[in-house]
Amino acid sequence: MLTIQGNKTQYCDGVSRRGFLTIGALGAAGLTLPELLRAEAAAGIGSSNKAVINIHLDGGPPQMDMIDLKPDAPVEIRGDFSPISTAVAGIQISELLPKLAANANDFAFIRSLVGSAGRHDAFQCQSGFHAKDLASIGGRPSMGAVLSKLYATAGQAAPTFVDLMQGRPLVRNSARPGFLGPAYQPFRPDISHLFTRQLEPGMKGELARLGTGHATSLVLNPQLSARRLTDRTQLLTGLDRIRRDVDSSGMMDAMDRFTQQAVNILTSGALADALDLEKVDPATLRRYQFSAETSGERSKYSDGPEATYKLLLARRLIEAGVRCVSVSFSDFDTHRNNFSRLRNVLPMIDHGLDALVTDLRERGMFDDVSIVAWGEFGRTPRIDTKTAGRHHWPRVGMGLLAGGGMRTGQTIGVTDRQAATAVSRPVQYKDVFATLYRNLGIDATGVTVDDPTGRPQYLLDSGTPLSELV
């Protein structure tokens, strides 16, 4: 833990600046792949806000209750919700998503997401890969970690990748850097004081086993000027070079990068400002505020209505220079009381996504920022009569895409009459990532990063950008 003490500044929620700036798993990076960066600069991408907001619907969202309803199926399949028409002729989605329906031209609805690893975390939704892929050398990196490797520079004031996920995705380190090593871990602000997400008993044990080293409090001491801090950093870096030369774990390099990035963040304030909702115009706060009364049941492991502000933070982080922001919404693990719990959480998702898309469009950012919302798997077509729940269903799931200059206002893929299997246009997780990378100007099957053995690894070993969208 590194704590640099300083004066307290109170925020609107009563949290001090000292308490607010708790940053964990700080992953700085260095300039790499100069050819790629020069190409990006020539294309005008490097100076733009091209970025990705990756929204994890934690627990596994039910495809047949959201965007692939089957009103003609037997009652034990179709469930409680009715389809409603959208602004796009021929497309219907759940009655609990009226704002998405009204703005369906801004979204692509993937109904045939296949290839789930079946794991109860967000790693596949962060990387496209199974956890076991290249596990012997650290595993595959998340997309955000890859972007840190490709884009980040030592002097930048904001990190390339910020992970705001909570619950299962956080505890199970879904946004991990894999074989890229600890230098490319995401920045993880502690947002638990803003957004309460109670952990399941088993996850509390998992989190405890992680220890306290994953969180680092960063507040600048008033007696330590920016110049003195920089001078001391350079001295420490010089002294550490000898130890780094004999270090094989990558930790020394990670600490060098960590220290430099910490200095930049402390002296710039860009990250803290982006996370400070007190600096947001009241009208914008009202746009994201979810105040509707819902008739559903809130699970004790679910996000509260304030969770829609996570998407506002994501937008502000991108304006500050972040390239990739990961966010989670809980809880879609509806083994019990599926319909009552969805009546609580789906209106919140509907409102948050609508607010984000509208905000990005008004700010001229919509074509630069790609949004994906999805989960680790779908849910069973047949309702469990004992629990009124739906269980894990890796065979097929769903996804939403928006922004990024994509051709939206369409559905992709078709499932059978029970939403149990894809019968047309199956979409792999890696296809979605290939699309997201393309939106950033990157050919993911043509660009490589070196693994610890020195062997180049393609960002994706398979996957094709969705031709319907690009």
N, C-alpha and C positions, 0 to 999 in steps of 0.2 A: 504493500500500500504506500502511495506517495501522496502526502498531504502538505500543501503549501498554504499556510493560513493567511487570512486576510479579513478585512472589515465585512460586516454583515450588511446586506442590502435586502430589504423586505420586498417580496413579490406580492401581487394582488391576492394570492391564495394563502399568504402568511408564511410561505416558505422562503428562507433566506437564500441569497446568492450562494453562500457557502454550502448550504444544504442542497441547492439546486444543481450545482456543478459536480455531480458525482458521475464520473465517466469510467466505464469498465471496458476491459479488453481493448485497449487503444491500439489500433492498427495503422501505423503510418506506412508510408511507402516511398520508393525512390523512382526516378524517371527511368523507364525501361521501354523497350521496343520503339526506338526513335523513328524507325521507318513508318510504323503505324501512326505515331503522333504527327509526323510531318504530313502524312496523307490526310489525317483528320483536319489539321490546320488548313490545308489547301482546299478542303471541302467546306470549310467554314463551320465545322462541328466543334472544334476545340474551344472556341470562344462562346459557344451557345449554352443553353441550359438543357441540352438533351440528357434525359435521365429516366430512371425507372422507379416507380412506386410498386412494390411487391406486397400485396395484401394477403395474408394467410388467414383463411377461415378455419380456425383451429378446431380440430376434432373430426373433420370430415363432413362437408356440407351435403345435404340430401338433394341430389339432382332433380328428382321427381317432385319435390316440393318447392323448387325455386324457378328453374328455367326450362324444365322438360316434363311438364305435367302430362298425365295420361288420364284424361277425364272419362274415357271409355273403358278403362280397366276395371276389374272387380274392386269393390270397396276396400278390401284388405290390401290392395296395391295402391289405389289412387289417393287414399287418405282424405283429409278434411278440406283441403284447399281447392278453390276453383281457379281456372285460368282466366286471365283478362287479356283483351286485345292491347296491342302496343301501337306506337306511332308508325311502325313499319307493317304494312299490310301482310297478313299471313303469319305473323309472329305473335305468339301468346306466351305470357309468363305468369308467375303466381300473383294472386290478388294482394299478397303482402308486399309487393314491390311496385306500387303504382307510379312512383317517381321515375324509376328505371323504365317502366313501360312508356311513360310520356316522353322520355328522352332516348328511346331505343335506337334512334339513328346514331347516337354517340357510342354504342356498345356493340361488340361482337359476342354472341352467346355460343360458347363451345359446349355441345351436348354429348360429345363422344371422346372424352379424355380417357386414354387407356395407358396401361403400362405401370400402374401404381406398384410401388414396392411393398405396400401394405404396412409400412412402419408408422407408428403413432408419433410423428414429429413433423417438422417442416423442411427437413433437409432436401428431399427431392424437389420441393417447390422453391428451394433456394438455389439449387444447382442443376437439376435435371437428371442427376445420377442416383443410383442406389448407393447406400452407405458402404457396401462392401467393395465397391469399385476402387481399385488401387489402394485398398486398406493397408497393405503391407508397407507403403511408403507415406502414410498419413491420410490417404483418402482424397477424393476430389474436392476442390475448393468451391465455395458458393460463388454465385455470379458477382456479388458485391466485392468479395475478396479478389476475384479476377480483375475487376475494374480498378481496384486499388493498385494492383500490380501494373496494370497497363497505363493508368492515367496519373496517379498521384505524384506530386513533387514535394520535396522536403520543405519548401517554403510556403506551402499553401495554408491559408487561414482556416479552412474547413476541411474535414476529412472527406474522402471519396465515398465511403460507405458508412451509413448509420443504421444500427439495428434497434428498432423500438419494440420488438416483439416481446411478449410476456408469456407466462404459463409454460405449456409444454415446449413450444419452439425455443424459448430462452433456456429453460432448465436443461434441455437436451442439446443445446449448443448447435442449433440447426444452421446458423449462419457462419459456420466455422471455415477457416481458411484452408483446411486440408493440407496437401503436400506443400503449399506455398509457405507454410510456417507461420509462427506467431506474429511476425512483423506485419502481416496482412489481415489480422483479425479486425472485425468491425469496431467502430466506436459505439459504446453502449451507454447512453445516458440512463441514469436511474430515474424512471418516470413513475415509480410505484406510488409516490405521494400524490400524483395527479390522477392516476388511473388504477383503481383497485382491482386486482385479479387474484383472488384467493387460490392457493395451490391445493391440488388434491393431496391426500395424505402420502401417497407413494412418491409424489414429486417433491414434497418437502424433504424427504430423505435424500433424494437425488441432489437437491440443491445444497443441502448441508454437506454432502460429500465433496462438493466443489470447493468448499472453503470460502475464505473472504478475499482471496487474491484476485478474483475476477473483477473487483470494483476498485476504482481509484478516484479519490477526491482531489479535485484540482481547484485551488483558489489562490490567487496571487497575494503574497505577503506585501504590504505597503512599503516595508523597508527594503524590498528586493526589486530594484528597478528592472525594466525590460532589458537595458543594456547589461547590467550586472548578471541577470539571469542568462542572457545569451553567452556572455564571457564564461560563466561557470559551466554552461552546457558544453562549450567548445573544449574547455579543459578536461571535463569528465570524458568526453568522446576520445580525446587524445590518450588519456590514461587507459581507457578501456581497449584501445586497439591491440595491445599486447595480449590481453585475455581473449579478445575476439579471434585472434589468429589461431588460438589453440582450442577454440570452442567448436564443437561439431553439431550442437543441438539447434543452432539458429537463435538461441535466446539472447546472446550478446548483440547480434545484429538487430533483433527485435527491440531491445532496450535502447540502442542508439536511435532508432527510428522513433520509438515511443517518446523519448526525451525531447527530440526536436519538434515533434508534432505537438507535444504538451506545451512547449514554449510558444509555438505559433498560436495555439488556441487561446492560451492565457493572455497573450499580449494583444491579440486581435479582438476577442470577444464576439466574433461572428457566430460561433456555435451557440453560445449562451443567449445571444440576442434572438436567434432563430427559435430557441426553445422557451422564450419568455412571452407568454400569452398576454402579459400586461402591455406589451408593445403593439398589440393587434388592434386595429380599428374596431370599435364596438359593433358596427354594422356587419363586419366580417365575422366576428364572434357569433353574432345572432344567426348568421347564415348557417354555420356549422352546428349550432346548438340544437340538440334533439330534445324537445320538450313534450312530444306527443304522448298521450296516455295509451298504454298498451294493455290488452286484456290477457296477456300471456303470463307464464311463470318464469321468473328469473332464477336460474340455477345459482347456487352459491359460488359456482366456479365461473360464472359468466361476467363479462364486462358490464359496467353500468352505462347509463345514457351519455355520460361525459366522454365515452370512448370515441365519439365522432370527432373530437378535437385532435385525436392522433393524426387524422388525415390533414388537418390544418397545419400541424407541426411538420408533417412530411412535405407539404408544399413550401413552407417557410425554409426548411432545410435545403431544399433544392434551389430556392432563390439565393441562399447563402453560398451555393457552390457545390453542394453534395450531389453525387451522381446516382446513388442508389440508396433508397430508404426502404426498409422492411418493417411492416406493421402487422399486428395480429388482432383478430377479433375472436372472442370466446363467448359461448362455448357451443360448438356444433356436434359434440360427442353425445348425441341424443339417444342413448340406449333406453332411456325412460322418458315418457311424456314428450315425445318428439314434437307434437303439434302445438302443445301449450308453450313449450320453450321457444319454438320458432316464431310464435306470435309475439314473443318478447324481443328476440334478437333480429329478425329480418327487417322490421320497420326501421331499426337503427341503421342497419347496413344500407337500406334503401335511401335513407336520408343522407348518410355520410357520403356515399358515392355520388349522389346527385349534387351535393354541395361542392365536393372536390372538383367534379367535371365542370360545373358552372363557373367556379372560381378560376380554374386554369384557363378556361376559354376567355373569360373577361380580361384576364391578365396577358393574353396572347401567348400562353405557355402550352396550350392543349396539344398542339402538333409536335412539340418538343418532348413532352413527358408521356411515356408509355405506362399504362396502368394495367396490372393483372390482379385478379382476385380469384383464389382457388383454394383447394385443400388437398390433404394427403391421400384421400380416396373418397368415393361416394358412399351411399348408404343403401342398405338392403331394400329391394322393392317391396317385399312382404313385411307388413307391420307385425311386430311381436304382440300377440293378443294379451300376454301376461303383463307386459311392461308399457304398452302403447308406444314403444320405441322402434327405432330403426338401428340396425347394427352396421358394422364395418363392411364395405363392399368394394374391394380393390378392382373389380372387373371393369367398372366404368365410373367416371365422375364428370364434373362440370368445371367450367371456367368462364370468366368474364374478361374481356380485353377492351381497352379504350385508349384514345389519344395516340400519340406517337406518329401521327400522319397516316394511320391505318384506314383502310376502307371498311368502316363499321356499318352498323345498321343491317346485320344479317346473322343468321345462325350457321354454325358449322357442325356437320355430323348429324346422324340419325341413330336413334336406339330402337330396340324392339318395343312391342306394345306394353312392356312392363318397365321400361327404362333399366333393363337388367344387363344389356350388352350392346355394344356398338354394331350396327348392321351396315353402316355406310360412313365413309370418311373418318376412320379412327385417327385421333390426334395424340401423338406422344408428348410427354412432358418436354422432351428435347426439341420437338418442333416449336413449342411455344418459346423456349429459350432462344432458339435460332432466330425467331421473329423479333424478340426483344433485342438481341445483339444487333440484328440488321438495322433496327430502328436507331441504334446508336452509331451506325456506320461501320460495324465490325462483322466480318465474315467468320463466324465462329468455327467453321470447319476448315478454315484456311490460316488461322492465326494460332500460334503455339506459345506456351510458356514452359520453361524447363522445370522438371521435377527434381528432387534431391539427388538423383543419380546422374543428372545432366542430360537426361533424355527429354526431347521436346514432346509435350502433350498438347494435342489440339484442345481448344476450349470446349468443343463438343466433338465426340467421336462419331456421332450420327445426328440426324435431325435436319429438317428442311424448313425454311421460313414458310409460313402458311400463305400459299399463293392467293387465296381469297382476299387476304388483307393487305398484301404489299404490292 
